[in-house]
Amino acid sequence: MLDIAIIGAGPAGLSAAITGKIRNKKVKVFGNPMSTSYIYKAERIDNYIGMLGVTGKEMMEQFTGHAREIGVEIQTAKVIEIFPMGKSYMLNVENEFIEAKTVILASGIAKTSILPGENEFLGRGVSYCATCDGPLYRGKAVVVIGDSTHAEEDANYLAEVCEKVYYIPLYKEIDHLDERIEIVRSKPKKIIGENVVAGLELAESSLEVSGVFIIKESIPTSKLLAGLEVDGAAVKVNRMMETNLPGVYAAGDCTGKPFQVAKAVGEGSTAVLQAVSYLNALNREEKLNL
Ligand SMILES: Cc1cc2nc3c(=O)[nH]c(=O)nc-3n(C[C@H](O)[C@H](O)[C@H](O)COP(=O)(O)OP(=O)(O)OC[C@H]3O[C@@H](n4cnc5c(N)ncnc54)[C@H](O)[C@@H]3O)c2cc1C
């Protein structure tokens, strides 16, 4: 079991991982590719101490290189959901299940807006993971809404199991989509159905489907971990980066403004030190109960 699972391999997550590793904890980072960090897109950064004029890509390469050099394990994968398990948490990492005593959420700004019907039909036709739920739609019609070329992998897999796959790209250039998939360039408006999904309403038409796969880089934090207190899009934390759930911390852009690397890195370090204290207290408690 991991001591600390970190969700997001941006500045906040990597900063937390480095300090966690130095404090001898079993730490692992689960993150989308480096290029999805917000800072990767910055042309030039002049306000991070010691790195004047660096590009976002260079900064991320340095941060990631530093983490790897001291032995931090980084798994490039998306965390789909986190379930509380008494004194630990179970992570669904693209259908691989990993248990951790503590969790640090460092997932950046949730770039996704919620589609009408998304909450209502989640688990009843709406899914965030093709690998996890694809087999349930064998022989059926589904639609995939993708916000980047990464979603094309999921759609291609669904084309192998589903009777019909529609694909709605929320970006311009398609990269490697299977030819069996029908591309629909229209804005999704609303997921419809009675008890389960029956279709997707678009700007000028609608699709009759049993499944709606929403494949985006980030999953709203409130969806990632049920019961997590949020304030709008931001995870609610105190000064020690503790959330309302025991053993769960948050750091960086996902806790709200200001959106700055220095703040993300500082919060990552605060969060992990708090996780270390929590783990040490857990260990003492376990020893007393032996
Ligand atoms: C164009 C631009 C220029 C900027 N310039 C500056 C600047 O000059 N100075 C400055 O201080 N700040 C700048 N910023 C802000 C800075 O980028 C952010 O404050 C910083 O990246 C926050 O770090 P973070 O780790 O919290 O989030 P991010 O860097 O966004 O990293 C979060 C990571 O988590 C991943 N993730 C999300 N959900 C999941 C999941 N479920 N499973 C796995 N991974 C997940 C994301 O894909 C992403 O890789 C700029 C931002 C932009 C967009």
The ligand as a Tripos MOL2 file, in Angstrom:
@<TRIPOS>MOLECULE
LIG
   53    58     1     0     0
SMALL
NO_CHARGES

@<TRIPOS>ATOM
      1 C1         -0.2210   30.3840  -20.5180 C.3       1 LIG1
      2 C2          0.0580   30.3500  -19.0320 C.ar      1 LIG1
      3 C3          1.1130   31.0840  -18.5310 C.ar      1 LIG1
      4 C4          1.3940   31.0780  -17.1510 C.ar      1 LIG1
      5 N1          2.4420   31.8110  -16.6980 N.ar      1 LIG1
      6 C5          2.7690   31.7670  -15.3910 C.ar      1 LIG1
      7 C6          3.9130   32.4960  -14.9160 C.ar      1 LIG1
      8 O1          4.6090   33.1770  -15.6570 O.2       1 LIG1
      9 N2          4.1940   32.4130  -13.5760 N.ar      1 LIG1
     10 C7          3.4490   31.6700  -12.7040 C.ar      1 LIG1
     11 O2          3.7790   31.6010  -11.5130 O.2       1 LIG1
     12 N3          2.3550   30.9750  -13.1450 N.ar      1 LIG1
     13 C8          1.9970   31.0190  -14.4460 C.ar      1 LIG1
     14 N4          0.8930   30.3030  -14.8920 N.ar      1 LIG1
     15 C9          0.0760   29.5590  -13.9050 C.3       1 LIG1
     16 C10         0.6890   28.1570  -13.6360 C.3       1 LIG1
     17 O3          0.7350   27.4630  -14.8430 O.3       1 LIG1
     18 C11        -0.1180   27.3760  -12.6100 C.3       1 LIG1
     19 O4         -0.3300   28.1480  -11.4570 O.3       1 LIG1
     20 C12         0.5930   26.0720  -12.2300 C.3       1 LIG1
     21 O5          0.7900   25.2570  -13.3680 O.3       1 LIG1
     22 C13        -0.2230   25.3090  -11.1810 C.3       1 LIG1
     23 O6          0.3630   24.0700  -10.9190 O.3       1 LIG1
     24 P1         -0.5530   22.8060  -10.4890 P.3       1 LIG1
     25 O7          0.4280   21.7070  -10.2470 O.co2     1 LIG1
     26 O8         -1.4680   23.2000   -9.4180 O.co2     1 LIG1
     27 O9         -1.4720   22.5070  -11.7610 O.3       1 LIG1
     28 P2         -1.0600   22.0800  -13.2300 P.3       1 LIG1
     29 O10         0.2630   22.6170  -13.5980 O.co2     1 LIG1
     30 O11        -2.2000   22.4300  -14.1200 O.co2     1 LIG1
     31 O12        -0.9170   20.4950  -13.1270 O.3       1 LIG1
     32 C14        -1.9950   19.6640  -12.8400 C.3       1 LIG1
     33 C15        -1.7740   18.3380  -13.5520 C.3       1 LIG1
     34 O13        -2.7000   17.3670  -13.0620 O.3       1 LIG1
     35 C16        -3.2150   16.6350  -14.1590 C.3       1 LIG1
     36 N5         -4.4770   16.0070  -13.7910 N.ar      1 LIG1
     37 C17        -5.6870   16.6060  -13.6050 C.ar      1 LIG1
     38 N6         -6.6100   15.6970  -13.2570 N.ar      1 LIG1
     39 C18        -5.9700   14.4990  -13.2340 C.ar      1 LIG1
     40 C19        -6.3950   13.1740  -12.9610 C.ar      1 LIG1
     41 N7         -7.6640   12.9140  -12.6470 N.pl3     1 LIG1
     42 N8         -5.4850   12.1650  -13.0440 N.ar      1 LIG1
     43 C20        -4.1930   12.4260  -13.3740 C.ar      1 LIG1
     44 N9         -3.7230   13.6810  -13.6380 N.ar      1 LIG1
     45 C21        -4.6180   14.6860  -13.5710 C.ar      1 LIG1
     46 C22        -3.3470   17.6850  -15.2470 C.3       1 LIG1
     47 O14        -3.5100   17.0870  -16.5150 O.3       1 LIG1
     48 C23        -2.0150   18.4170  -15.0620 C.3       1 LIG1
     49 O15        -0.9730   17.7630  -15.7340 O.3       1 LIG1
     50 C24         0.5900   30.3070  -16.2630 C.ar      1 LIG1
     51 C25        -0.4770   29.5760  -16.7800 C.ar      1 LIG1
     52 C26        -0.7460   29.5830  -18.1310 C.ar      1 LIG1
     53 C27        -1.9160   28.7910  -18.6740 C.3       1 LIG1
@<TRIPOS>BOND
     1     1     2 1
     2     2     3 ar
     3     2    52 ar
     4     3     4 ar
     5     4     5 ar
     6     4    50 ar
     7     5     6 ar
     8     6     7 ar
     9     6    13 1
    10     7     8 2
    11     7     9 ar
    12     9    10 ar
    13    10    11 2
    14    10    12 ar
    15    12    13 ar
    16    13    14 ar
    17    14    15 1
    18    14    50 ar
    19    15    16 1
    20    16    17 1
    21    16    18 1
    22    18    19 1
    23    18    20 1
    24    20    21 1
    25    20    22 1
    26    22    23 1
    27    23    24 1
    28    24    25 2
    29    24    26 1
    30    24    27 1
    31    27    28 1
    32    28    29 2
    33    28    30 1
    34    28    31 1
    35    31    32 1
    36    32    33 1
    37    33    34 1
    38    33    48 1
    39    34    35 1
    40    35    36 1
    41    35    46 1
    42    36    37 ar
    43    36    45 ar
    44    37    38 ar
    45    38    39 ar
    46    39    40 ar
    47    39    45 ar
    48    40    41 1
    49    40    42 ar
    50    42    43 ar
    51    43    44 ar
    52    44    45 ar
    53    46    47 1
    54    46    48 1
    55    48    49 1
    56    50    51 ar
    57    51    52 ar
    58    52    53 1
@<TRIPOS>SUBSTRUCTURE
     1 LIG1         1 GROUP 0 **** ****
